[in-house]
Amino acid sequence: EISACLVGSEMCIRDSEYTVLDTVIMGNARLYQIMKEKEAIYMKEDFTDEDGIKAAELEGEFATMNGWEAESDAESLLNGLGIGPEFHYSQMGNLLGAQKVKVLLAQALFGNPDILLLDEPTNHLDMESIAWLETYLRNYSGAVIIVAHDRYFLDRVVTKIIELDMGHCTVFSGNYSAYSDKKAMLRDAAIRAYLNQQQEIRHQEEVITKLRSFN
């Protein structure tokens, strides 16, 4: 099963009653579900044997998913993106728009999907957060597909450029600068080929004109 997550510059914002930390952990839906199920069971006043069995099962799955590290991992992501500890237990509704986008980016990274789709990920990040994100993505184990106008970010992160032009898809190896250089070479080669073609056409026209003059 392949998981994918899309993070766009116009992402939807989570319901305002959730805390920032909870919103990030929601990136792993199953882990978040286990956390809430455990809380509900342990809050019961009439705790039964069945509840104990269920709690033990949840604890086992929770441990397998490194659940005890969930909050610290989420906090690390938030800190790296410039959302400090003073915001971690705030409700999403109390954050500014740019801060909410950072939280949702942290949520997507926390989910650790096989394929991460990023649409203009640097739009609301300061230079320090961008540098942190570059390092994070370079070490990311899954595939990352980025749509961005930030060529400097692309230069430092990507290893392939996919060009869509007039319904045609072309893949270039390397970063944005390598792509730009290759495109310039291809463009120059196409211009030279066109000029040579035009010269050959003129030559053929001259030959045809001379042949006609003999008649």
N, C-alpha and C positions, 0 to 999 in steps of 0.2 A: 504494500500500500504506500503510495507516494503522497506526501502532504505538501501543500503549497499555501503561501500567504502573500497577499497583495497589500502593499503599503503605498498609498498615493498622497499627493499634495492636498487633495480634497477629501480626505478620509472622514468617515462618519465618526462621531464622537459618542463614546459610551455613556450610558445613563448616568446622571449626575450624582446619584446616591452612592455609587461605588467609590471606594478609596483608590488613590493612585496605585498603591501597592497591589491591591486586589485586581485592578484593571490590567496590570502587567502580567500577573500570574494567570489571568484568563487566557493568555497566549497558549498555554497548555491546558486545553479544556478538561481533559480527564483528570489531571492533577488538581485543578481547581475544584472539580466536582467531588473528588475524594476528600479534600480539605473541608468542604462544607458538610458533607455527609458525616464525617467524623465529629465535627462540632455539634451537629444536631443530635447525634447519638449520646455524646458525653454530657449534653445539657439536659437529658431526660431525667426526671425525678424517679420514674419507675423503670430503672435500668434492668432489663431482663437477660436471661441466659442467651437468648437469640441475639439480643443487642451486643452482648459480649463477643459472640462468634463473628457477627458482622463487623464489629470494630476491629477484631484481630485480623480479619481478611483485608480490611481497608488499610490497616497499619502495614501489613506485609507488602501490599501493592504500592503504598506510599513510600516505603523504604526503597523498594526496587526502582522507583522513579526518582530517587534522590530528593524526595520531598522535603527532608530536613534542611536541605540547602536552598530551597525555593525562595524564601524571603531574602536571604543574603545575595543570591544570584540576581533577583529582581532589583534589589537596591544597587548592586554594582552597575547594572545596565542604566538605571535612572541617573546615578551619579555621573557616569560616563557621558551621558547626553545632556548634562547640565541641569537636571532636576534634583536638587539637593535634599538631604534628609528632612528638612523642615516641611517639605511638600508630600512626603511619602504616605502620610496618613490623612492628607486632605482629601476632600471629596472632589471628584472630577469637575463638578459644576463650579467650583471656586477657582479653577485655573484659567489662565489666559489661553486664547486660541493656539498660539505658538507652543505653549507648554503642553497642551493636550495632544498636539501632533507628536511631540517628542515622546510622550507617554505611550502613545499607540505604536510608535516605532519600536520602543522598548518591548512592548507586548509582542510584536511580531518576531523580534529577535529572541525573546524568551521562549516562544513556541518551537524554535529551532526546526523549522520546516525543511523538507528536502529541497524545495524550490522557493526562493524568496524574490518577489517582484517589487522593485522599488521605483516609484515615480517621483522624480525630483526630490530625493531624500535630503538634500542639503539646504532646501529652501528656508527652513526655520532654525537652522543650526548656526552657532557661532563657530569661530575658527577652532577653538579647543575641542568642541564637540565633533566637528568634522574630522579632525585629526584622530580622535578616538574611534569614530565610525570607520574610517579608512583602515585602521589597524584591525578592528574587529572583523571586517569583511574579508580582509586578506587572509585571515585565519579561519574563515567560516568553512565548515565541512561540506555544506550543501552547495547547490548551484544558485547563483545570484544573477538576476536579470535586472538591469538598471536602465531606466529612461531618464536622461538628464541633459541639461545644457551646460553643466559645469564641467568643462573639458579638463580642468586641472584635477578635479576629483576623479574623473574617468581615467586620467593618465596614471594615477596612483593606485587604482583599484582593479580595473578590468584587464582581462587577458585576451578578450575577443571583442570585435565590433561587428554588429549585424546591421547592414545597410539595406533599407527598404526604399526602392526607387522605381516608380512607374510599374508597380506590380512585381518587380523582381527583387529577390533576396540574395545578398552577397555577404559572405562571412570573411572577415579579415582577422588574421592572428595578430596579437599584440594589443597595445593600449591605443588611446586616441591619437597620440602623436604619430605612432607607426601607421595607423590608418590614414591620417592626413597626408603623410609622405607618400604612401602607396597610391592614394587617390590622385595626388599631383603627378606622379609618374605615369599613371594610366591615362590621365587627362592629356598630358604632353604627348604620349604615344598616340592617342586618338587624334590629336590635332595634326601630328606629323603624317599619320596615315591618311587623313583627309586631304592635306595639302598635296601629298604624293599622288593621291587618286585624282585630284583636280588637275595636276600637271600632266598625268597620263591621259586624261580626257582631252585636254587641250592639244596634246601631241597627236592623239588619234584624230581629232577634228582637223588638224593641219594636214595630216596624211590624206584624209578623205578629200579635203579641198584640192590638194595637188592632183590626186588621181582623177578627180572630176574635170580638172583643167586640161587633161590630155584627150578628153573626148571631144 
